[in-house]
Amino acid sequence: MIRKDQLYRYKKHLEKRYRELVDRASDYKYIDECKSDRSAFKAMRILEKLSRIKYLDKEISNSTL
Protein backbone atom coordinates (compact mmCIF):
# COMPACT_ATOMS: atom_id res chain seq x y z
CA MET A 1 0.00 0.00 0.00
CA ILE A 2 2.91 2.34 0.66
CA ARG A 3 4.10 2.03 -2.95
CA LYS A 4 0.64 2.89 -4.21
CA ASP A 5 0.56 6.00 -2.01
CA GLN A 6 3.99 7.04 -3.27
CA LEU A 7 2.86 6.53 -6.84
CA TYR A 8 -0.27 8.61 -6.23
CA ARG A 9 1.72 11.48 -4.67
CA TYR A 10 4.26 11.42 -7.50
CA LYS A 11 1.44 11.43 -10.06
CA LYS A 12 -0.17 14.47 -8.42
CA HIS A 13 3.19 16.24 -8.34
CA LEU A 14 3.78 15.57 -12.04
CA GLU A 15 0.26 16.70 -12.97
CA LYS A 16 0.78 19.98 -11.12
CA ARG A 17 4.17 20.51 -12.77
CA TYR A 18 2.70 19.70 -16.18
CA ARG A 19 -0.06 22.29 -15.78
CA GLU A 20 2.48 24.92 -14.67
CA LEU A 21 4.72 24.26 -17.68
CA VAL A 22 1.83 24.36 -20.15
CA ASP A 23 0.66 27.67 -18.68
CA ARG A 24 4.18 29.04 -18.83
CA ALA A 25 4.56 27.93 -22.44
CA SER A 26 1.35 29.70 -23.43
CA ASP A 27 2.33 32.83 -21.46
CA TYR A 28 5.70 33.09 -23.19
CA LYS A 29 4.34 32.27 -26.65
CA TYR A 30 4.48 35.87 -27.89
CA ILE A 31 7.14 37.23 -25.53
CA ASP A 32 10.02 34.76 -25.76
CA GLU A 33 9.66 31.88 -28.18
CA CYS A 34 12.71 30.05 -26.86
CA LYS A 35 11.35 29.93 -23.30
CA SER A 36 7.99 28.83 -24.63
CA ASP A 37 9.55 25.98 -26.58
CA ARG A 38 11.61 24.84 -23.59
CA SER A 39 8.57 24.82 -21.34
CA ALA A 40 6.54 22.91 -23.92
CA PHE A 41 9.35 20.35 -24.31
CA LYS A 42 9.58 19.82 -20.56
CA ALA A 43 5.80 19.45 -20.41
CA MET A 44 5.96 16.76 -23.10
CA ARG A 45 8.57 14.85 -21.11
CA ILE A 46 6.42 15.02 -17.99
CA LEU A 47 3.40 13.84 -19.99
CA GLU A 48 5.44 10.81 -21.04
CA LYS A 49 6.23 10.07 -17.37
CA LEU A 50 2.54 10.43 -16.53
CA SER A 51 1.60 7.87 -19.14
CA ARG A 52 4.13 5.44 -17.64
CA ILE A 53 2.67 6.00 -14.20
CA LYS A 54 -0.84 5.35 -15.49
CA TYR A 55 0.38 2.05 -16.89
CA LEU A 56 2.04 1.12 -13.58
CA ASP A 57 -1.09 2.11 -11.69
CA LYS A 58 -3.13 -0.27 -13.84
CA GLU A 59 -0.62 -3.06 -13.20
CA ILE A 60 -0.70 -2.50 -9.44
CA SER A 61 -4.50 -2.39 -9.40
CA ASN A 62 -4.73 -5.63 -11.38
CA SER A 63 -2.22 -7.44 -9.17
CA THR A 64 -4.05 -6.56 -5.93
CA LEU A 65 -7.35 -8.00 -7.16
Secondary structure, DSSP 8 states (H G I E B T S, - for coil): -HHHHHHHHHHHHHHHHHHHHHHHHHHSTTT-HHHHHHHHHHHHHHHHHHHHHHHHHHHHHHHH-
